Amino acid sequence: MKKLSFSAMALSVAMTAGAVSAQETVMIGEPSWPGARIMANLIGQVIETRLGGEVGYAPGANAVIFASMDGGRGDIDVHPDVWLPNQQSFVDQYGENVTLSEGSYEGRSGFCVPTYMAEDHNIRTVFDLATPEAQELFDTDGDGKGEVWVGASGWASTNVHSVKVRDYGIETFLTATTEDETVFYSRLRDLIENREGAVFYCYRPHYVHALYDVTMIEEPEYNADLYNMVPADQSANWYEESSIMTGDQVKTVRVAFSNSLFDRNEAAASFLSAIDMDAGELSALTFEVVEQGVEIDVAVAAWIAENGEMIDGWLGLN
């Protein structure tokens, strides 16, 4: 066997150590919604403080994050907040190279109104939006037609709720609008302060349920035969080809990560496989960050300090 000189061995070890150090970095995707950014930071802080690893953050939309995880090059390794079945098409497309966490939290989505609209104007179901009365109640810009916010551009749920507005017959009376969540919630604050009409896409967990007294209005119970949503990445004519006449399934929300982490950072991969966030805890964190103005890293650090036993479970320590 050929023997390496001491200097050659030292160089080899140094090069190997440098490669391992570089591979330890975990790049975490940051989708735009608050819960996802909080989960990204939480994952990052646990990897840094409990596993001694290095992390970076990369803002991006769902399609970009999944494609990057699939590539396994380390540009983005983690999607912190995958809503299923909303993002199932990405899981189906990239599933061979992407792993989902075993743990999950429950998510629900639909349309919300301020509770005074339900109680004072009897807006309790989606079909109550498809009326001339609703057209007048929800007309906030004076153009003679009401508005319903269906979400921000790029969200899978925005496409879903655009189709619902059409198929429930709402679009005859209300226009589906899309804008950044921050912009919409600024308007929502003013509408609620003045007790005006507002109807909007909403989900749990989300800080809006702690911030305002809102009611999720009723939809027909989920029926797979009446729920045909064609993903936008599968057809340019997704809107015309889709049909929805039923409420959403109850969602499961998981963390996804690149299979390359099993080789590049086994400890991080094991942690990400086991993470199991609680929906109520995440709602409380989003309220603290978005409405109370606490910096994400500060709020998350305090939460980690208070929930060591839960995190120990994710790390396989109890």
Secondary structure, DSSP 8 states (H G I E B T S, - for coil): -----HHHHHHHHHHHHHHHHHHTEEEEEE-SSHHHHHHHHHHHHHHHHTS--EEEEEE--HHHHHHHHHHTSSS--EEEEEEETTTHHHHHHHTTTEEE-S--EEEEEEEEEEHHHHHHH---BGGGGSSHHHHHHT--SSSSSEEEEEE-TT-HHHHHHHHHHHHTTGGGTEEEEE--HHHHHHHHHHHHHTT----EEEEES-THHHHS-EEE-B-----GGGEE---TTT-TTHHHH-EE-S----EEEEEEEETTHHHH-HHHHHHHHH----HHHHHHHHHHHHTT---HHHHHHHHHHH-HHHHHHHTT--
